[in-house]
């Protein structure tokens, strides 16, 4: 898949009066194969089985593995908790910058969880239909830094100790780039940068501690001819311009309930950048009826019908318990919707 081809596909579909349909769906696959999140995230055969089930059941245009923000921090030795029915988490623990010099020597390609996701991507590369875009997640630099030193400490450091925070962000960026390269070598055609913690920053701080380093990651993986997506949860309306400046091919944005007006975003984002979103995963998809899902999806498609660079998606990854019938309603409505020439 060539760079910017994702954007070309959105335009090609639009010319035919259609939309790409790509919900961020991973965890429901675990439920569908009667497994657990812990097992799937630590057993790449089980992980792939869940992803394959998603593809065969829903036929999305893009598919991702299970979303996991802890992989890079765990690979750097941070204490990580592995619940059975939830994603792994990194609790706050003491960290000194002096530890970085020892951590530089760590080769994350030997980390078992890193390689579990790499092996999952290899199976996705050879075991899924050719028309499905194989996506992979990496955690954004600021979010990894916040996992290592604590979210509150990272936020305070932007004002009180910027040099220390830049030192940490620069270090974790090196390791994230290594992980991204492994995923691309395994067959990833699209890399999505997950930067949820950065939504707490103002535009200037976001540019300095997230977008700047995301751009460094993008520049280092362009050789792989992959597309890149920037995903940030919550209300990102104040950060859209900075996200665009990072150089990514697409933005993935949260729901209208979180304050993101997709129509307003599309008015400001350049046409050569795709925008994905933004049906609410926790209320609409998880708790409402298929009829409600159909209504909200159609309303979103109506609001965005004048913009060829829009991709129908969800605001974030769907919860494990999301009803299959709601995901099918999402896909069916998106597939059947037609845009008048």
C-alpha positions in Angstrom: 0.0 0.0 0.0 1.6 3.2 -1.1 1.8 6.3 1.0 -1.3 8.5 0.7 -3.1 5.7 -0.9 -5.6 5.7 1.9 -6.6 9.2 0.9 -6.8 8.2 -2.7 -9.1 5.4 -1.7 -11.4 7.8 0.1 -11.7 9.9 -3.0 -12.1 6.8 -5.3 -15.0 5.6 -3.1 -16.5 9.1 -3.0 -16.5 9.3 -6.8 -18.7 6.1 -6.7 -21.0 7.7 -4.1 -19.6 5.5 -1.3 -17.6 5.7 1.9 -14.8 3.6 3.4 -16.2 2.0 6.5 -13.6 1.2 9.2 -14.8 1.0 12.8 -12.0 0.7 15.4 -13.0 -2.8 16.4 -10.7 -5.3 18.1 -12.0 -6.2 21.6 -15.4 -7.5 20.4 -13.5 -10.2 18.5 -12.3 -11.6 21.7 -15.8 -12.1 22.9 -16.9 -13.6 19.6 -14.3 -16.4 19.9 -15.0 -16.9 23.6 -11.6 -15.9 24.7 -10.2 -13.2 27.0 -8.3 -10.0 26.4 -5.3 -11.1 28.5 -5.0 -14.4 26.6 -5.4 -12.7 23.2 -2.8 -10.0 24.0 -0.3 -12.5 25.2 -0.9 -15.3 22.6 -0.6 -14.2 19.0 -2.4 -17.2 17.6 -5.4 -16.4 19.8 -5.1 -12.7 18.9 -5.1 -13.4 15.2 -8.1 -15.7 15.6 -10.1 -12.8 17.1 -9.0 -10.4 14.3 -9.8 -13.0 11.6 -13.3 -13.4 13.2 -13.9 -9.6 13.0 -12.9 -9.5 9.3 -15.1 -12.5 8.3 -18.1 -11.3 10.3 -18.0 -7.5 9.5 -15.8 -7.1 6.4 -14.3 -3.7 7.4 -12.1 -1.8 5.0 -9.4 -1.4 7.7 -8.6 -3.7 10.6 -6.4 -3.2 13.6 -5.2 -5.6 16.4 -6.3 -5.0 20.0 -5.6 -1.5 21.2 -2.9 -1.6 23.9 -1.2 1.5 25.2 1.2 -0.3 27.5 3.4 -2.2 25.0 6.3 0.3 24.7 6.4 1.2 28.4 6.3 -2.5 29.4 9.1 -3.2 26.9 11.1 -0.6 28.8 10.7 -2.5 32.1 7.8 -0.5 33.6 5.6 -2.5 36.0 2.5 -3.6 34.1 -0.8 -5.2 35.3 -2.6 -7.7 33.1 -6.3 -8.0 34.0 -8.1 -10.9 32.4 -10.9 -8.9 30.8 -9.3 -5.5 30.3 -6.2 -4.0 28.6 -2.9 -4.1 30.4 -2.2 -1.0 32.5 0.9 0.7 33.8 0.5 2.0 37.3 2.5 5.0 38.5 5.9 4.1 39.9 9.1 6.0 40.7 11.3 6.9 37.7 14.7 8.7 37.5 16.0 10.1 34.2 19.3 8.5 35.0 17.7 5.2 34.2 17.4 6.1 30.6 21.1 5.5 29.9 20.6 1.8 30.9 17.3 1.6 29.0 19.0 2.7 25.8 20.7 -0.7 25.5 17.4 -2.6 25.6 16.6 -4.2 22.3 12.8 -4.2 22.3 12.7 -6.6 19.4 13.4 -9.3 22.0 10.5 -8.3 24.2 7.8 -11.0 24.3 4.8 -8.6 24.2 6.3 -6.5 21.4 7.0 -9.7 19.4 3.5 -11.0 20.2 2.1 -8.0 18.3 4.6 -8.4 15.5 3.7 -12.0 15.1 0.0 -11.1 15.1 0.8 -8.7 12.3 2.6 -11.3 10.3 -0.5 -13.6 10.5 -2.7 -10.6 9.5 -0.5 -10.0 6.5 -0.8 -13.5 5.1 -4.1 -14.6 6.6 -6.6 -11.9 5.7 -8.3 -10.9 2.4 -6.1 -8.7 0.1 -8.7 -5.9 0.1 -8.5 -5.3 3.8 -5.9 -2.7 4.9 -3.8 -4.1 7.7 -3.4 -1.4 10.4 -1.2 -1.4 13.5 -1.1 0.8 16.6 1.8 2.5 18.3 1.6 4.6 21.4 2.4 8.3 21.0 5.6 9.7 22.6 3.8 12.0 25.1 1.5 9.2 26.3 4.4 6.8 26.8 6.3 9.5 28.7 3.2 10.1 30.8 3.0 6.3 31.6 6.6 6.3 32.7 6.6 9.3 35.0 2.9 9.8 35.6 0.2 11.9 33.8 0.2 14.6 36.4 4.0 14.8 36.5 4.2 15.0 32.7 1.6 17.8 32.5 3.5 19.8 35.2 6.8 19.2 33.5 5.6 21.0 30.4 5.7 24.2 32.4 8.2 23.5 35.3 10.8 21.1 33.7 10.5 21.2 29.9 14.1 20.1 29.4 13.5 16.9 31.4 10.3 16.1 29.6 11.9 16.7 26.1 14.7 14.4 27.1 12.3 11.6 28.0 10.1 12.2 24.9 13.1 12.1 22.7 14.2 8.8 24.2 10.9 7.0 24.0 10.5 8.3 20.4 13.6 6.2 19.5 12.0 3.1 20.9 8.6 3.8 19.3 10.3 4.1 16.0 12.0 0.7 16.5 8.6 -0.8 17.2 6.9 0.8 14.2 9.7 -0.5 12.0 9.1 -4.0 13.3 5.4 -3.8 12.6 6.0 -2.5 9.0 8.5 -5.3 8.3 5.8 -7.7 9.5 3.3 -6.4 7.0 1.6 -3.3 8.5 0.2 -1.1 5.8 -1.0 1.7 8.1 0.4 2.9 11.4 -2.0 4.6 13.8 -0.3 6.7 16.6 -2.4 6.6 19.8 -1.9 9.8 21.8 -4.8 10.0 24.3 -3.0 11.7 27.2 -1.9 14.6 25.0 -5.5 15.9 24.8 -4.9 17.5 28.2 -2.3 19.9 26.6 -2.8 23.2 25.0 -1.9 23.7 21.3 1.6 25.0 22.0 2.5 22.1 24.4 0.8 19.6 22.1 3.0 20.8 19.3 6.1 20.6 21.3 5.7 17.3 23.2 3.5 15.3 20.8 3.3 16.5 17.2 7.0 17.3 16.9 8.0 13.8 18.0 5.2 12.2 16.0 6.7 13.9 12.9 10.1 12.3 13.7 8.4 8.9 13.8 6.7 9.5 10.5 9.8 10.7 8.8 11.7 7.6 10.0 9.1 5.1 8.6 8.3 6.7 5.2 10.7 4.2 3.6 8.0 1.6 4.3 5.4 3.3 2.1 2.9 3.1 4.9 0.1 5.5 5.7 -0.1 7.2 9.1 -3.0 8.1 11.3 -3.0 10.4 14.4 -5.6 9.3 17.0 -6.4 11.4 20.1 -9.3 10.7 22.4 -11.6 13.4 23.9 -12.3 16.9 22.6 -9.5 17.7 20.2 -11.0 20.7 18.5 -8.2 23.0 19.9 -5.5 20.6 18.6 -6.6 19.9 15.0 -4.2 22.3 13.4 -1.3 20.9 15.3 -2.2 17.4 14.4 -2.3 18.3 10.7 1.1 19.9 11.0 2.7 16.7 12.2 2.6 15.4 8.6 0.2 12.4 9.0 -2.0 11.2 6.3 -5.2 10.9 8.4 -6.8 12.0 11.7 -8.9 9.7 13.9 -11.2 11.7 16.2 -13.5 11.1 19.1 -17.3 11.5 19.1 -19.6 14.5 18.9 -20.5 13.7 22.6 -16.9 14.5 23.5 -17.0 17.8 21.7 -15.7 16.9 18.3 -17.8 18.4 15.5 -16.8 16.4 12.4 -18.4 18.8 10.0 -16.4 21.7 11.5 -13.2 19.7 11.5 -13.6 18.8 7.8 -14.0 22.5 7.0 -10.5 23.2 8.3 -8.5 20.1 7.4 -6.8 20.1 4.0 -8.3 17.8 1.5 -5.2 15.7 1.2 -5.6 14.5 4.8 -8.3 11.9 5.5 -10.5 12.3 8.7 -11.9 9.2 10.5 -14.7 9.2 13.0 -16.7 9.6 15.0 -19.6 7.5 16.3 -19.5 7.2 20.1 -18.2 3.7 21.0 -19.3 3.7 24.7 -22.9 5.0 24.3 -24.2 4.6 20.7 -22.4 1.3 19.9 -22.4 -0.3 23.3 -25.7 0.7 24.8 -28.1 1.7 22.1 -30.2 -0.4 19.7 -29.3 -1.3 16.0 -32.0 1.2 15.0 -30.3 4.0 17.0 -26.9 3.1 15.5 -28.4 3.2 12.0 -30.0 6.6 12.7 -26.7 8.2 14.1 -24.5 6.7 11.4 -26.9 8.1 8.7 -27.0 11.5 10.3 -23.2 11.6 10.5 -22.9 10.6 6.8 -25.5 13.3 5.9 -23.4 15.9 7.7 -20.2 14.9 6.0 -21.5 14.2 2.5 -19.8 17.2 0.9 -16.3 16.1 2.0 -14.6 13.4 -0.1 -11.8 12.9 2.5 -14.1 11.5 5.3 -13.9 7.8 6.5 -16.7 6.4 8.6 -15.4 5.1 11.8 -15.9 5.1 15.6 -14.5 7.6 18.0 -12.3 5.0 19.6 -11.9 1.3 20.0 -15.2 -0.6 20.7 -15.7 -2.1 24.2 -15.5 -5.9 24.3 -19.2 -6.2 25.2 -20.4 -4.2 22.1 -23.3 -6.1 20.6 -22.5 -7.8 17.3 -25.9 -6.6 15.9 -24.9 -3.0 16.6 -21.6 -3.4 14.7 -23.5 -5.1 11.8 -25.9 -2.2 11.8 -23.0 0.3 11.6 -21.4 -1.6 8.7 -24.6 -2.1 6.8 -25.7 1.5 7.1 -22.2 2.7 6.0 -22.1 0.3 3.1 -25.5 1.1 1.8 -25.3 4.9 2.1 -25.0 6.6 -1.2 -23.8 10.2 -2.0 -25.4 11.9 -4.9 -23.0 13.1 -7.6 
